[in-house]
Amino acid sequence: MDNLAALASPHNIAAAKAVVTPANIALALIALNFFTFAAFGIDKARAEAGAWRISEGTLLRMAFFGGTPGAYAGRALFRHKTRKQPFCANLHAIAVLQVIAGVLALAYYRFGDALELGALV
């Protein structure tokens, strides 16, 4: 329990706020989308060569953690994973969940004080 208290110390919280800025989040998402896009291209090239592939689970995890635009761009440009129905359905579900999470985050940011939701956090 002492370790948890140490993590929540004012010094650590201030340090985290200094690192987790909107600019750093945007940079991380740009990098993740680039890597997700590249992963789709690499997987397509490996599929055509009959070589070891990047698992669908890895591609979906990259999309889940913020690389959905890169995944859709990679699918479109490389014409890869466009006919695999379980994969497509999972990718669409991830995109829908991310849109819902974005709308909720914006609503909280915009109206959180009025709804007194700050006490929940």
N, C-alpha and C positions, 0 to 999 in steps of 0.2 A: 504494500500500500504506500510505503514511503516513496517508491519509485514513481508511482502515479502522481503523488503530490509534487514531486520534483519536476515532473514534466509540465504540470500546470502552473508552475511558478511564473510570476509576472515577467521575469527576465526572459524565460523561454517563449512566452506568448508574444512579447514585444519582438523577439528575434524572428519568430515565425511570421508575424505581420510585416516585417521588413522584407522578407523573402517572397511571400505570397502576395504579389502586387498584380493588378490587372495586366500590366505590361509583361510580367513574367508568365502569367497564365496564358496570355495570347501567344507568346513565343513558344511555350511548351506545346500548345495545340497546333501551331504551325509546323513545328518539328514532327510531332506525332502524325499529322496528316501527310507530311512528306514521306515519312517512313512507311506508313500504311499504303500509300500509293505505290511506292517502290516495291513493297512486299508483294502486291498484286502483280506487278510487272515481272518480278523475279520468279514468282510461282508459275506464271504463264510460260515463261521461257523454259523453266524446268519441266513443265508438263509436256511441252512440245519436244524436248530432248529426252524424255523418258527418265529423267533424273529424280533424285530425292526431292520431295515437295515440302512446302510450308503447309502445316496442318490447317484445316478449316477453323479449328478452335482458336489457333493463334491469330488468324485473320479476323475472326469475329471479336476476339478480345481486344485487338488493336482498335477496331471500330467502337467497341463498347467504351473504352477509356478516352474517346474523343476523336478518333480517326475516321468517323463515318463519312465526312465529305471526301477524304482521300480514298476511302474504300469505293464509294460510288464513282469517283473519277477514274480510278484504276479499272473498275469493272467496265466502264464505258469505253475508255481508250484502248485497253488491251483485249476487250471482248472476252473477259474471263469471269467464270462463275456466274454467268448470266442465265443459264438454263437449269442449274441445280436448285430444285425447289426448296429443299430443307434449308439450304444456305441462304437463298434469297429471302425466304420467310423470316429467318432469324435476323438477317441484316435489316429488313424492314421493321421488325419488332424493336430492334435496338434504336433505330432512327426515331420511331414513334415515342419510345420511352425518353429519349434525349430531348425531343421537342416538348413533351409534357414537363420534364424536369426544368427546362429552360423557362417555360411559361410560369411555372410555380416560383422559380427563383426570381424572375422579374416582378411577379406579383408581390412576393415577400419584400423585395427591395423597394418597390414603389409604395405598397400599402401596409407593410408589416407593422409600422408604428400605429396606424389607425386601427388595425385589427388586434392590437396588443399581443402579437405573436412573439415579440422579443422575449417574453418571460419563458417561453418554451425552450429557448436555446441556452 
